[in-house]
Every structure is written in C-alpha cells, then in structure tokens.
C-alpha cells in the first residue's frame, strides 16, 4: 500500500495546489453564512474527487488494470494521453499568462458568489474538483494507478481516501483557519486570496506542464516494460 500511496502523492499535491478553488472558498467564507457555505463547498469538493476516483477504481477492477502485478497496457496508454493533454494545456496557459501579475483577472462568476444558494455552493465545489481541467485528469490518473497496483479492494479504497485527503488540503486550509480564528482570519485569508488571484495562471501553467511530463513518463514506462 505504501508504494501505491507514493505513486499518487505527487498527483494529490497537484490537485491541492488549485488557486481558483482556494480563491473561491475564501470568497465563500466572506459571505453572511460563511461557515455553512464553506463546509458545503468543501463537502462538494471531497465528493467530486471521491466519486471520480471511485469510478476509476470500478473501471480498473472490471477492465483488468493489473496483470501479473503489473499495470495493464491500457493504463499506460491512459496516462500517456492524460500527460500529453496536461502538457499541452500547460504550454497554452504559459503563453496566455499576463505579463504583469497585477493585471490578472478572476472569472466573472466569482463576483456573484455571495448570491449563490447553498445548493449552488455545494455544486461549485463538486464542479471545481470533479470537472476541473487539471484536477479531473490527475484524479483519473490516480484512480488508474491505484486500481493497477494489485492491492486488495479495501487497501485500494484506503489509498484513494489518502489521495482525497491530501488533494483537499488546499481547500480545507482556509476553512480551518476561518473556523479556528474567526474574524482574526480575515487578513490572512485576504493575503492568500490576493496571491492566488495574481499568480493563478502561472501556477496552473507550471503544474499542468510538470505533472503532464510526469504522467507521460509513467505512461511510457508502463508501455515499454
């Protein structure tokens, strides 16, 4: 199980470093029902990652992700495709990054986040984790790695739980600071929000590219072994 956890640790860290979701939860915590809305967002986030990872475990179990204790060929092909996709997105993001980080713009929907209903807040967490251009490929790759590890199902589920926990640290950290510090957390969270907003594109570009190269390497290794 230790090796399986090690295989997905970098992928989990890549999901955790998600500037837009971090900005989103900080804005949510500033709403009148900040604590409730923050918890709903975090719940949606965790559920999105868990559901996507569980789907991959189910697919891997029925499609034979592991053969003779080695990842199946289709797992290598999947990682190769996901790696190429992420690397291309990374190069595209890097070309589009603003020359001056102070000119970075957040999505327009963030301006209306204080008017979101609790259901929309929950759905936003679900969307930003399970349907995100960076997080979804990384979670799919993690699920494929776990399902091809040859571990018994209970240990696969445990490894997925560890992946989700680590991948959720970026979202859970602002929530924890808010719950523990209350009003005193405002200045800290504002600094985090401003930094994430300014460097969102550059951070995503680097993460896309580096993690894409990692998956490319993993895919090539599986296909040539």
C-alpha positions as CSV (number, residue, x, y, z in Angstrom):
1,X,0.0,0.0,0.0
2,X,2.9,2.3,0.7
3,X,4.1,2.2,-2.9
4,X,0.6,3.0,-4.2
5,X,0.4,6.0,-1.8
6,X,3.8,7.1,-3.1
7,X,2.6,6.8,-6.7
8,X,-0.3,9.2,-6.2
9,X,1.3,11.6,-3.7
10,X,2.5,14.0,-6.4
11,X,-0.8,13.9,-8.1
12,X,-2.7,14.7,-4.9
13,X,-0.3,17.6,-4.2
14,X,-1.1,18.9,-7.8
15,X,-4.8,18.8,-7.1
16,X,-4.3,20.5,-3.7
17,X,-2.5,23.4,-5.3
18,X,-5.5,24.8,-7.1
19,X,-5.6,28.6,-7.0
20,X,-9.1,29.2,-8.2
21,X,-10.8,26.8,-5.8
22,X,-8.8,28.4,-3.0
23,X,-9.9,31.9,-4.0
24,X,-13.5,30.6,-4.3
25,X,-13.6,29.2,-0.8
26,X,-12.1,32.3,0.7
27,X,-14.8,34.4,-1.1
28,X,-17.4,32.0,0.2
29,X,-16.2,32.3,3.7
30,X,-16.7,36.0,3.5
31,X,-20.4,35.6,2.8
32,X,-23.0,36.1,5.6
33,X,-23.3,32.3,6.0
34,X,-19.6,31.8,5.5
35,X,-19.1,28.8,7.8
36,X,-22.0,26.8,6.4
37,X,-21.2,27.7,2.8
38,X,-17.6,26.9,3.4
39,X,-18.5,23.4,4.7
40,X,-20.8,22.8,1.8
41,X,-18.2,23.8,-0.7
42,X,-15.6,21.5,1.0
43,X,-18.1,18.7,1.0
44,X,-18.8,19.1,-2.7
45,X,-15.1,19.2,-3.4
46,X,-14.4,16.0,-1.4
47,X,-17.4,14.3,-3.0
48,X,-16.3,15.2,-6.5
49,X,-12.8,13.8,-6.1
50,X,-14.1,10.7,-4.3
51,X,-16.7,9.9,-6.9
52,X,-14.3,10.3,-9.8
53,X,-11.6,8.2,-8.1
54,X,-14.2,5.5,-7.2
55,X,-15.4,5.4,-10.8
56,X,-11.8,4.7,-11.9
57,X,-11.4,2.0,-9.3
58,X,-14.5,0.3,-10.6
59,X,-13.4,0.6,-14.2
60,X,-9.9,-0.7,-13.3
61,X,-11.4,-3.6,-11.4
62,X,-13.6,-4.7,-14.3
63,X,-11.1,-3.9,-17.1
64,X,-8.2,-5.7,-15.5
65,X,-6.0,-2.7,-14.7
66,X,-3.4,-5.0,-13.2
67,X,-2.0,-8.1,-15.0
68,X,0.6,-10.3,-13.2
69,X,1.1,-7.5,-10.6
70,X,2.0,-5.0,-13.4
71,X,-0.2,-2.2,-14.7
72,X,-2.1,-3.2,-17.9
73,X,-1.2,-1.7,-21.2
74,X,-4.4,0.4,-21.3
75,X,-3.3,2.1,-18.0
76,X,-0.1,3.2,-19.7
77,X,-1.9,4.5,-22.7
78,X,-4.4,6.4,-20.5
79,X,-1.5,8.0,-18.5
80,X,0.2,8.9,-21.8
81,X,-2.9,10.6,-23.2
82,X,-3.6,12.4,-19.9
83,X,0.1,13.5,-19.7
84,X,0.1,14.8,-23.3
85,X,-3.2,16.7,-22.6
86,X,-1.9,18.3,-19.4
87,X,1.4,19.3,-21.0
88,X,-0.4,20.9,-23.9
89,X,-2.7,22.8,-21.6
90,X,0.4,23.9,-19.6
91,X,2.1,25.3,-22.7
92,X,-1.1,27.1,-23.7
93,X,-1.6,28.6,-20.2
94,X,2.0,29.8,-20.1
95,X,1.6,31.6,-23.4
96,X,-1.6,33.3,-22.2
97,X,-0.3,34.4,-18.8
98,X,-0.4,38.1,-18.2
99,X,3.0,39.9,-18.4
100,X,2.1,41.8,-15.2
101,X,0.6,39.6,-12.4
102,X,-1.4,42.6,-11.1
103,X,-3.4,42.6,-14.4
104,X,-4.7,39.0,-13.7
105,X,-8.5,38.7,-13.8
106,X,-10.7,36.3,-12.0
107,X,-13.7,34.6,-13.7
108,X,-16.8,36.9,-13.7
109,X,-18.9,34.3,-11.8
110,X,-16.8,35.0,-8.7
111,X,-18.3,38.5,-8.4
112,X,-21.7,36.9,-7.8
113,X,-20.6,34.2,-5.4
114,X,-22.1,36.0,-2.4
115,X,-25.5,35.5,-4.0
116,X,-25.1,31.7,-4.6
117,X,-27.6,29.5,-2.8
118,X,-26.3,26.7,-0.6
119,X,-27.1,24.2,-3.3
120,X,-25.1,26.2,-5.9
121,X,-22.2,26.5,-3.4
122,X,-22.2,22.7,-3.0
123,X,-22.4,22.2,-6.7
124,X,-19.5,24.6,-7.3
125,X,-17.3,22.5,-5.0
126,X,-18.3,19.4,-6.9
127,X,-17.6,21.1,-10.3
128,X,-14.2,22.6,-9.4
129,X,-12.9,19.2,-8.2
130,X,-14.5,16.6,-10.4
131,X,-14.8,18.6,-13.6
132,X,-11.7,20.8,-13.5
133,X,-9.3,20.7,-16.4
134,X,-6.4,20.0,-14.1
135,X,-8.0,18.1,-11.2
136,X,-10.0,15.7,-13.2
137,X,-7.1,14.2,-15.3
138,X,-5.0,14.0,-12.1
139,X,-7.7,12.2,-10.2
140,X,-8.4,9.8,-13.1
141,X,-4.6,9.1,-13.3
142,X,-4.5,8.5,-9.5
143,X,-7.5,6.1,-9.7
144,X,-5.8,4.2,-12.6
145,X,-2.6,4.0,-10.6
146,X,-4.4,2.7,-7.5
147,X,-6.5,0.2,-9.5
148,X,-3.4,-1.2,-11.2
149,X,-1.4,-1.5,-8.0
150,X,-2.6,-5.1,-7.4
151,X,-3.8,-4.2,-3.9
152,X,-6.9,-5.8,-2.4
153,X,-10.0,-3.6,-2.7
154,X,-10.1,-2.4,0.9
155,X,-6.5,-1.2,0.6
156,X,-7.3,0.5,-2.8
157,X,-10.2,2.3,-1.1
158,X,-7.8,3.3,1.8
159,X,-5.3,4.7,-0.7
160,X,-8.0,6.6,-2.5
161,X,-9.1,8.1,0.8
162,X,-5.5,9.2,1.5
163,X,-5.3,10.8,-2.0
164,X,-8.6,12.7,-1.5
165,X,-7.4,13.9,1.9
166,X,-4.1,15.3,0.6
167,X,-5.8,16.7,-2.5
168,X,-8.3,18.6,-0.3
169,X,-5.7,20.3,1.8
170,X,-5.7,23.5,-0.3
171,X,-9.4,23.9,0.1
172,X,-9.6,22.7,3.7
173,X,-6.7,25.0,5.0
174,X,-8.7,28.3,4.5
175,X,-11.7,26.7,6.1
176,X,-9.7,25.5,9.1
177,X,-8.1,28.9,9.6
178,X,-11.6,30.6,9.4
179,X,-13.2,28.1,11.9
180,X,-10.3,28.4,14.4
181,X,-9.5,32.1,14.1
182,X,-12.9,33.6,13.2
183,X,-12.7,37.3,12.4
184,X,-8.9,37.3,13.0
185,X,-8.5,35.2,9.9
186,X,-9.7,37.9,7.5
187,X,-6.3,39.5,6.9
188,X,-4.6,36.1,6.4
189,X,-7.2,34.8,4.0
190,X,-7.2,38.1,2.1
191,X,-3.5,37.8,1.6
192,X,-3.9,34.2,0.4
193,X,-6.7,35.2,-1.9
194,X,-4.8,38.1,-3.5
195,X,-1.7,35.9,-4.0
196,X,-3.7,33.1,-5.6
197,X,-5.6,35.5,-7.8
198,X,-2.4,37.2,-9.1
199,X,-0.5,34.0,-9.8
200,X,-3.3,31.7,-10.8
201,X,-2.4,31.4,-14.5
202,X,1.3,31.0,-13.9
203,X,0.9,28.4,-11.2
204,X,-1.6,26.4,-13.3
205,X,0.7,26.5,-16.3
206,X,3.7,25.1,-14.3
207,X,1.6,22.5,-12.7
208,X,0.0,21.4,-15.9
209,X,3.3,21.1,-17.6
210,X,5.3,19.4,-14.8
211,X,2.5,16.9,-13.9
212,X,1.9,16.3,-17.6
213,X,5.5,15.3,-18.0
214,X,5.3,13.0,-15.0
215,X,2.3,11.2,-16.5
216,X,4.0,11.0,-19.9
217,X,6.9,9.4,-18.2
218,X,4.7,7.0,-16.2
219,X,2.8,6.0,-19.4
220,X,6.0,5.4,-21.4
221,X,7.4,3.3,-18.6
222,X,4.3,1.1,-18.4
223,X,4.1,0.7,-22.2
224,X,7.8,-0.2,-22.6
225,X,8.1,-2.5,-19.6
